[in-house]
Amino acid sequence: MAEPRNIAINRKARHDYFVDETFEAGLVLTGSEVKSLRDGRANLKDSFARFHGSELVLMNVHISPYDPASRQNHEATRSRKLLMHRRELDRLMGKLREKGLTLIPLRLYFNVRGRAKVELGLAHGKRQYDKRQTIKEREARRETARALRSAHRG
């Protein structure tokens, strides 16, 4: 069976936020948006999800217009409804009421059945010193890996 194929990954997300939990949601898309996603033309920078009434909506995701669609094209950064089970939505709504939590898209991908999905992260923001600490830890891991590699060679 085929593996899920990534369209776009939000690399800044784990740098700017502590991700507590992840969720998978379907997207309500137009035909030209799906074609554009198949070409890999999407950007998750500065995007987020929020509730409008009882519906979850993905905001600020840039999906480039699909040139061959001409007049039937979509608006690049329109709000897109997300599809999840009602029980999941209710639980998520309760968690988002907690102080400082937000929903950010971590990646956009096609699942094994070819459906466009978004992986959402329930996250809270990092402070500047947290970001510095994360960078320090990553560099320390790189140094130890480098030292181990050179020890194996010599």
Backbone bond lengths (Angstrom), bond angles and torsions (degrees), N, CA, C in turn:
res aa  C-N    CA-C-N  psi(-1)  N-CA   C-N-CA  omega(-1)  CA-C   N-CA-C  phi
1 M - - - 1.453 - - 1.535 109.18 -
2 A 1.319 117.50 146.52 1.460 122.48 -178.28 1.530 111.16 -72.65
3 E 1.314 114.99 155.90 1.460 120.89 177.83 1.520 109.60 -91.12
4 P 1.354 117.45 157.86 1.463 119.40 174.35 1.537 109.70 -60.55
5 R 1.334 115.95 139.24 1.461 120.87 -177.53 1.524 110.03 -106.87
6 N 1.329 116.80 118.60 1.459 121.23 -179.53 1.519 111.17 -70.15
7 I 1.331 114.98 138.56 1.463 121.49 175.97 1.523 108.13 -101.96
8 A 1.340 115.47 -51.32 1.464 121.04 -179.39 1.526 108.58 -146.14
9 I 1.324 115.63 143.05 1.456 121.48 177.97 1.519 107.81 -122.85
10 N 1.326 116.29 135.26 1.459 122.19 178.90 1.528 107.80 -88.90
11 R 1.328 116.48 90.14 1.462 121.37 -175.34 1.531 112.41 -68.59
12 K 1.309 117.40 -30.81 1.458 121.82 -178.75 1.532 112.41 -72.71
13 A 1.334 116.95 -21.31 1.461 120.98 -173.19 1.519 112.68 -56.25
14 R 1.334 117.28 -51.97 1.468 119.93 -177.04 1.524 111.81 -74.67
15 H 1.328 117.04 -15.47 1.468 120.56 174.83 1.532 110.15 -79.28
16 D 1.326 116.64 -39.65 1.466 120.93 -175.69 1.522 114.24 -91.84
17 Y 1.339 118.04 -16.62 1.464 121.08 -174.35 1.528 111.60 -135.17
18 F 1.344 114.97 153.80 1.462 121.84 166.96 1.524 105.11 -92.38
19 V 1.326 118.48 117.08 1.464 121.54 -178.47 1.531 107.99 -91.10
20 D 1.350 116.15 116.81 1.464 121.63 -177.55 1.525 111.77 -85.45
21 E 1.328 116.82 -41.45 1.459 121.34 -172.55 1.523 108.43 -149.54
22 T 1.337 117.38 151.21 1.468 119.63 177.49 1.526 110.49 -121.44
23 F 1.322 114.77 150.21 1.468 122.91 -179.78 1.513 108.73 -134.32
24 E 1.338 115.80 154.02 1.454 120.87 174.99 1.525 107.82 -111.41
25 A 1.332 115.96 135.66 1.461 120.03 178.78 1.523 109.53 -137.29
26 G 1.325 116.00 147.66 1.455 121.72 173.89 1.519 109.21 -83.79
27 L 1.309 116.99 164.47 1.466 122.18 -179.80 1.518 110.22 -120.93
28 V 1.324 116.38 142.84 1.461 120.83 172.45 1.532 105.78 -93.30
29 L 1.339 116.05 111.37 1.461 121.51 -174.29 1.521 111.70 -125.59
30 T 1.335 115.64 159.35 1.461 120.52 172.25 1.524 107.83 -91.16
31 G 1.309 117.03 168.81 1.461 121.54 -178.51 1.511 113.22 -60.49
32 S 1.337 117.35 -42.42 1.465 120.06 -178.27 1.531 110.87 -67.51
33 E 1.344 117.39 -29.74 1.471 120.34 177.25 1.523 110.74 -68.01
34 V 1.330 116.56 -41.62 1.464 120.72 179.55 1.526 109.55 -63.39
35 K 1.334 117.31 -43.73 1.467 121.54 179.04 1.534 110.43 -60.36
36 S 1.322 115.99 -43.21 1.451 121.08 179.52 1.535 110.88 -64.99
37 L 1.326 117.32 -39.51 1.469 121.42 177.47 1.520 110.84 -65.04
38 R 1.323 117.29 -38.11 1.474 120.34 178.47 1.528 110.65 -63.04
39 D 1.346 116.35 -29.04 1.467 121.22 174.68 1.530 111.47 -80.09
40 G 1.336 116.90 -5.20 1.465 121.49 178.91 1.512 113.76 76.89
41 R 1.334 116.67 28.39 1.468 120.27 -175.34 1.520 111.27 -103.83
42 A 1.341 115.48 75.37 1.462 121.27 178.65 1.518 109.25 -143.21
43 N 1.330 115.94 154.10 1.458 121.38 179.78 1.531 108.74 -138.96
44 L 1.326 117.30 126.66 1.465 121.98 -178.10 1.526 113.05 -98.32
45 K 1.323 117.37 4.79 1.464 120.97 -177.67 1.532 110.31 -60.64
46 D 1.330 117.14 133.83 1.471 124.58 177.93 1.522 113.40 62.20
47 S 1.320 118.81 21.39 1.466 119.82 180.00 1.528 110.29 -97.42
48 F 1.316 115.83 160.13 1.458 122.19 -178.55 1.520 109.24 -158.83
49 A 1.328 116.15 169.27 1.467 120.76 176.85 1.521 108.17 -122.20
50 R 1.331 115.86 145.61 1.468 120.25 177.53 1.513 109.40 -149.76
51 F 1.327 115.02 163.92 1.456 120.39 179.37 1.520 110.44 -89.55
52 H 1.337 115.68 135.69 1.467 123.30 168.98 1.507 104.72 -118.17
53 G 1.319 116.86 102.15 1.458 120.41 -172.59 1.513 107.84 67.91
54 S 1.316 117.38 -121.85 1.468 119.95 179.28 1.527 111.66 -105.45
55 E 1.339 117.14 7.19 1.470 121.03 179.87 1.518 110.79 -102.17
56 L 1.323 115.67 142.73 1.457 121.72 176.75 1.531 107.98 -94.19
57 V 1.345 116.23 130.55 1.464 121.30 -174.82 1.524 109.67 -127.17
58 L 1.335 116.27 136.06 1.462 122.93 177.43 1.529 108.22 -92.70
59 M 1.316 116.52 125.74 1.469 121.76 -175.43 1.530 110.61 -114.45
60 N 1.334 115.79 150.79 1.469 124.21 172.29 1.519 116.15 64.47
61 V 1.327 119.21 15.53 1.465 119.44 174.69 1.518 107.07 -80.78
62 H 1.326 116.25 126.15 1.457 120.29 -178.04 1.525 109.29 -95.55
63 I 1.335 115.86 112.42 1.456 122.02 172.97 1.521 105.87 -112.56
64 S 1.323 116.11 113.51 1.473 121.02 -175.07 1.524 111.11 -59.60
65 P 1.342 117.13 144.16 1.468 120.03 176.42 1.529 110.59 -60.06
66 Y 1.316 115.73 146.28 1.472 122.18 -179.90 1.520 107.34 -93.64
67 D 1.331 116.68 109.61 1.470 121.93 -171.90 1.528 115.48 -52.86
68 P 1.340 120.49 -46.42 1.466 119.00 -178.97 1.534 114.29 -64.71
69 A 1.345 118.95 -13.25 1.462 120.84 -178.44 1.525 112.72 -77.05
70 S 1.321 118.01 -14.34 1.469 125.63 -179.60 1.526 114.05 39.39
71 R 1.330 119.27 -107.66 1.475 121.33 -173.00 1.526 113.49 -69.18
72 Q 1.320 118.18 -31.09 1.464 120.60 -176.92 1.530 112.17 -85.43
73 N 1.319 116.83 20.10 1.457 120.11 -176.77 1.522 112.56 -72.21
74 H 1.315 115.87 164.48 1.462 122.54 -178.45 1.527 110.70 -101.91
75 E 1.327 115.24 163.42 1.455 121.48 174.24 1.534 107.03 -79.14
76 A 1.323 117.93 133.90 1.471 121.77 -170.53 1.534 114.37 -61.37
77 T 1.329 118.43 -42.57 1.476 119.87 -174.61 1.519 112.88 -115.52
78 R 1.310 118.24 32.61 1.459 119.83 -179.22 1.536 111.00 -67.85
79 S 1.340 116.29 160.74 1.464 121.24 176.02 1.522 107.74 -74.37
80 R 1.326 115.99 138.93 1.469 120.70 -179.45 1.515 109.93 -124.27
81 K 1.327 115.84 129.48 1.456 120.92 -179.48 1.526 109.72 -69.50
82 L 1.337 115.60 140.77 1.459 121.38 177.90 1.521 109.22 -105.09
83 L 1.323 116.09 144.32 1.457 121.77 -177.49 1.528 110.47 -109.14
84 M 1.330 115.16 119.89 1.465 121.52 176.07 1.519 107.36 -144.52
85 H 1.321 116.82 164.01 1.461 120.37 176.53 1.528 109.65 -68.16
86 R 1.310 116.74 145.93 1.463 122.29 -177.88 1.534 111.47 -54.45
87 R 1.340 116.75 -41.46 1.471 120.49 -179.49 1.539 110.54 -61.05
88 E 1.338 115.77 -42.14 1.467 120.24 178.19 1.528 110.82 -64.79
89 L 1.337 116.11 -42.70 1.471 120.53 179.78 1.518 111.46 -61.64
90 D 1.337 116.67 -43.28 1.462 120.27 179.97 1.522 111.05 -63.27
91 R 1.340 115.76 -43.16 1.466 120.10 179.90 1.532 110.52 -63.99
92 L 1.332 115.78 -41.12 1.453 121.79 179.51 1.533 111.55 -65.21
93 M 1.335 115.65 -40.97 1.458 120.28 179.17 1.531 110.32 -60.63
94 G 1.329 116.40 -41.21 1.464 121.02 177.64 1.517 111.60 -63.00
95 K 1.325 116.99 -42.29 1.467 120.80 -179.38 1.523 111.66 -68.41
96 L 1.343 117.22 -35.80 1.467 120.44 -178.77 1.526 112.18 -70.06
97 R 1.326 116.61 -19.56 1.468 119.45 177.04 1.524 110.77 -72.13
98 E 1.342 116.79 -19.27 1.463 120.27 176.70 1.524 108.94 -64.37
99 K 1.318 115.54 151.58 1.456 120.70 -175.72 1.536 112.34 -65.97
100 G 1.323 115.44 129.89 1.456 121.49 170.84 1.520 117.34 80.26
101 L 1.328 118.80 5.16 1.465 119.71 179.54 1.518 110.54 -92.61
102 T 1.318 115.95 144.71 1.456 121.43 178.76 1.523 109.28 -142.31
103 L 1.320 116.46 160.98 1.460 121.93 178.45 1.522 108.48 -108.44
104 I 1.329 116.25 120.76 1.455 119.65 179.37 1.528 109.80 -125.34
105 P 1.332 117.66 140.11 1.465 119.57 176.63 1.525 109.94 -73.96
106 L 1.328 116.81 129.02 1.459 121.82 179.46 1.524 111.15 -93.07
107 R 1.332 116.34 -39.00 1.467 119.74 177.32 1.511 110.00 -157.14
108 L 1.319 114.38 155.25 1.458 123.97 177.06 1.519 105.06 -117.12
109 Y 1.339 117.95 130.61 1.461 119.74 -175.53 1.514 111.42 -153.51
110 F 1.331 115.20 166.05 1.460 122.18 171.75 1.520 106.93 -100.46
111 N 1.339 116.99 127.51 1.466 119.29 178.81 1.528 109.80 -76.82
112 V 1.331 116.70 -176.98 1.471 119.99 -176.04 1.525 112.57 -63.71
113 R 1.335 117.87 -23.91 1.466 121.09 178.32 1.531 112.23 -88.25
114 G 1.348 117.02 1.14 1.460 120.44 177.69 1.518 114.07 85.72
115 R 1.332 117.31 13.01 1.469 120.87 178.52 1.528 109.98 -90.03
116 A 1.330 116.10 140.01 1.460 120.19 177.61 1.528 108.50 -75.27
117 K 1.315 115.74 128.25 1.464 121.86 -179.96 1.508 108.81 -130.32
118 V 1.341 115.26 158.26 1.456 120.55 174.25 1.526 107.45 -125.78
119 E 1.328 115.44 136.19 1.461 120.71 175.36 1.519 106.83 -96.64
120 L 1.333 116.24 117.45 1.458 122.03 -178.32 1.514 109.64 -101.16
121 G 1.314 116.23 143.65 1.458 121.09 176.72 1.515 109.71 -115.19
122 L 1.327 116.12 129.89 1.458 121.60 172.95 1.514 105.46 -84.76
123 A 1.331 117.58 113.68 1.458 119.94 -168.00 1.518 112.59 -138.11
124 H 1.327 114.74 161.99 1.458 120.62 169.32 1.520 107.79 -128.64
125 G 1.329 116.06 147.44 1.460 122.23 -171.26 1.509 113.98 -66.86
126 K 1.332 115.41 148.43 1.462 121.56 175.08 1.521 108.98 -90.35
127 R 1.302 115.21 147.29 1.461 120.76 171.95 1.537 106.90 -83.77
128 Q 1.320 116.77 167.42 1.466 121.06 -178.14 1.523 111.77 -58.53
129 Y 1.345 117.68 -42.04 1.463 119.45 -178.29 1.529 111.70 -68.84
130 D 1.348 117.53 -28.42 1.467 120.58 175.23 1.525 110.18 -65.02
131 K 1.338 115.96 -40.32 1.459 120.64 -179.68 1.524 109.79 -64.37
132 R 1.344 116.33 -42.25 1.469 120.11 178.61 1.519 110.86 -62.91
133 Q 1.338 116.01 -39.52 1.462 121.04 179.10 1.530 110.89 -63.28
134 T 1.345 116.93 -42.09 1.466 121.98 178.80 1.525 110.29 -61.89
135 I 1.327 117.17 -42.21 1.463 121.58 179.51 1.526 109.78 -64.30
136 K 1.344 117.02 -42.69 1.468 121.45 178.46 1.522 111.24 -59.64
137 E 1.336 116.61 -45.03 1.467 121.08 -179.63 1.529 110.91 -63.83
138 R 1.334 116.83 -42.40 1.457 120.80 179.99 1.533 110.43 -63.15
139 E 1.338 116.91 -43.18 1.467 120.18 179.44 1.520 111.29 -66.18
140 A 1.334 117.44 -35.85 1.471 120.93 177.93 1.533 110.00 -64.96
141 R 1.340 117.33 -42.08 1.465 120.86 177.67 1.526 110.85 -61.98
142 R 1.340 116.59 -41.03 1.467 120.96 179.02 1.522 110.87 -63.10
143 E 1.340 116.13 -43.51 1.465 121.08 -179.84 1.524 111.20 -61.49
144 T 1.333 117.19 -44.99 1.466 119.66 -179.49 1.534 110.54 -66.18
145 A 1.330 116.92 -39.36 1.464 120.42 178.53 1.529 109.69 -64.27
146 R 1.314 117.53 -40.53 1.449 122.78 179.32 1.533 110.38 -65.05
147 A 1.336 116.01 -42.75 1.472 121.21 179.46 1.531 110.34 -64.11
148 L 1.340 116.47 -41.14 1.462 120.40 179.34 1.529 111.09 -65.11
149 R 1.332 116.95 -40.83 1.464 120.85 178.94 1.522 111.18 -63.56
150 S 1.322 116.43 -43.90 1.473 119.65 -179.10 1.536 110.26 -69.37
151 A 1.328 118.40 -31.16 1.472 121.40 177.98 1.526 110.22 -68.19
152 H 1.334 116.79 -36.86 1.472 120.77 178.98 1.521 111.65 -67.48
153 R 1.338 116.93 -34.31 1.458 121.11 -178.67 1.536 111.59 -72.31
154 G 1.336 114.25 -42.96 1.476 119.02 -172.12 1.451 113.24 -87.17
